[in-house]
Amino acid sequence: LTQLTVTPPPRTNDLVEPVPPAPTGLTAHGGRGQAGLIWTGATGASSYNIKRSTASGGTYPTIASGVTNLSYIDTGLTNGTNYYYEVSASGLWGESADSTPATVTPASTFAVQF
């Protein structure tokens, strides 16, 4: 009896959907008690999560999830306070890394408009 070892070739017909990459180009614009965010979408993303902190490099809790636009207006902020934002992309297979942070300081001079 001869023993035979067979190794099947890698499967090439399986579709592997990766986690989306992090969104890029996040910018923040301050207004009267609010901040407007704009970013570039990520391939494979079905929605985005908005994260905010009042400490640079700190923890960024999620303030909005399931955002399907490439912009977001955060209201109810305190004028003169620095806010730090990050955005992550969500897709079928999970959540991306966070974007590069953007900083904004709302002021009482005007309201954000897109």
Kinemage of the C-alpha trace (Angstrom):
@kinemage 1
@onewidth
@group {chain A} dominant
@subgroup {mainchain}
@vectorlist {calphas} color= white
{ca leu a 1} P 0.000 0.000 0.000
{ca thr a 2} L 1.451 3.345 -1.078
{ca gln a 3} L 0.516 6.501 0.793
{ca leu a 4} L -0.258 9.496 -1.374
{ca thr a 5} L -0.558 13.054 -0.093
{ca val a 6} L -2.572 15.468 -2.177
{ca thr a 7} L -2.623 19.226 -1.616
{ca pro a 8} L -5.431 20.989 -3.448
{ca pro a 9} L -4.559 24.204 -5.278
{ca pro a 10} L -5.723 27.493 -3.773
{ca arg a 11} L -9.298 28.369 -4.606
{ca thr a 12} L -9.453 31.185 -7.079
{ca asn a 13} L -13.198 31.511 -7.386
{ca asp a 14} L -13.812 32.661 -3.800
{ca leu a 15} L -14.647 36.321 -3.446
{ca val a 16} L -12.890 37.839 -0.480
{ca glu a 17} L -14.279 41.217 0.448
{ca pro a 18} L -11.769 43.130 2.569
{ca val a 19} L -12.607 45.615 5.284
{ca pro a 20} L -12.810 49.074 3.659
{ca pro a 21} L -9.773 51.329 3.899
{ca ala a 22} L -9.907 54.365 6.181
{ca pro a 23} L -11.607 57.434 4.710
{ca thr a 24} L -9.211 60.161 3.588
{ca gly a 25} L -9.226 63.936 3.297
{ca leu a 26} L -11.245 64.644 6.446
{ca thr a 27} L -11.676 68.386 6.943
{ca ala a 28} L -13.686 70.222 9.592
{ca his a 29} L -15.192 73.700 9.416
{ca gly a 30} L -16.501 75.538 12.470
{ca gly a 31} L -19.663 77.547 12.738
{ca arg a 32} L -21.961 78.869 15.435
{ca gly a 33} L -22.114 75.954 17.879
{ca gln a 34} L -21.520 73.416 15.167
{ca ala a 35} L -18.913 71.717 13.004
{ca gly a 36} L -19.206 70.624 9.389
{ca leu a 37} L -17.178 67.594 8.309
{ca ile a 38} L -16.343 66.499 4.766
{ca trp a 39} L -14.272 63.476 3.689
{ca thr a 40} L -13.445 61.295 0.708
{ca gly a 41} L -15.299 58.000 0.600
{ca ala a 42} L -13.653 54.605 0.957
{ca thr a 43} L -13.993 51.777 -1.562
{ca gly a 44} L -16.381 49.118 -0.264
{ca ala a 45} L -17.905 51.337 2.423
{ca ser a 46} L -21.658 51.212 2.920
{ca ser a 47} L -21.709 53.786 5.747
{ca tyr a 48} L -19.489 55.848 7.998
{ca asn a 49} L -18.997 56.324 11.742
{ca ile a 50} L -18.313 59.798 13.117
{ca lys a 51} L -16.120 60.013 16.226
{ca arg a 52} L -15.435 63.092 18.368
{ca ser a 53} L -13.168 64.052 21.253
{ca thr a 54} L -12.220 67.229 23.087
{ca ala a 55} L -8.671 65.923 23.647
{ca ser a 56} L -6.120 65.554 20.882
{ca gly a 57} L -4.968 61.950 20.640
{ca gly a 58} L -7.520 60.877 23.215
{ca thr a 59} L -10.365 58.422 22.952
{ca tyr a 60} L -12.798 59.222 20.150
{ca pro a 61} L -16.268 57.946 21.096
{ca thr a 62} L -18.679 57.355 18.209
{ca ile a 63} L -21.303 60.111 18.029
{ca ala a 64} L -23.032 58.932 14.837
{ca ser a 65} L -23.050 55.652 12.922
{ca gly a 66} L -24.674 54.521 9.699
{ca val a 67} L -23.972 57.865 8.002
{ca thr a 68} L -24.337 57.343 4.250
{ca asn a 69} L -23.290 60.838 3.090
{ca leu a 70} L -19.712 62.060 2.722
{ca ser a 71} L -20.461 64.991 5.016
{ca tyr a 72} L -21.878 65.498 8.477
{ca ile a 73} L -22.903 68.481 10.613
{ca asp a 74} L -22.385 68.116 14.354
{ca thr a 75} L -24.537 70.546 16.335
{ca gly a 76} L -24.896 71.569 19.960
{ca leu a 77} L -21.183 72.317 20.382
{ca thr a 78} L -19.652 74.923 22.677
{ca asn a 79} L -18.142 77.924 20.891
{ca gly a 80} L -14.433 78.372 21.632
{ca thr a 81} L -13.881 74.682 22.477
{ca asn a 82} L -11.550 72.571 20.334
{ca tyr a 83} L -13.144 69.434 18.898
{ca tyr a 84} L -11.243 66.590 17.264
{ca tyr a 85} L -12.934 64.278 14.766
{ca glu a 86} L -12.172 60.975 13.081
{ca val a 87} L -14.273 59.007 10.596
{ca ser a 88} L -14.224 55.259 9.938
{ca ala a 89} L -15.853 53.306 7.123
{ca ser a 90} L -18.148 50.323 7.626
{ca gly a 91} L -18.586 47.610 5.048
{ca leu a 92} L -19.936 44.116 4.796
{ca trp a 93} L -16.858 42.632 6.477
{ca gly a 94} L -16.249 45.176 9.241
{ca glu a 95} L -15.035 48.622 10.191
{ca ser a 96} L -11.949 50.342 8.822
{ca ala a 97} L -9.225 52.058 10.755
{ca asp a 98} L -9.938 55.667 11.671
{ca ser a 99} L -9.137 58.554 9.360
{ca thr a 100} L -6.485 61.104 10.157
{ca pro a 101} L -8.017 63.461 12.754
{ca ala a 102} L -9.342 66.916 11.899
{ca thr a 103} L -9.656 69.767 14.395
{ca val a 104} L -12.202 72.559 14.572
{ca thr a 105} L -13.130 75.307 17.029
{ca pro a 106} L -16.725 76.506 16.637
{ca ala a 107} L -17.189 80.269 16.879
{ca ser a 108} L -20.246 82.441 17.208
{ca thr a 109} L -19.654 84.256 13.916
{ca phe a 110} L -21.536 82.092 11.395
{ca ala a 111} L -23.346 78.826 10.854
{ca val a 112} L -21.899 76.002 8.757
{ca gln a 113} L -23.565 75.552 5.395
{ca phe a 114} L -22.882 73.108 2.588
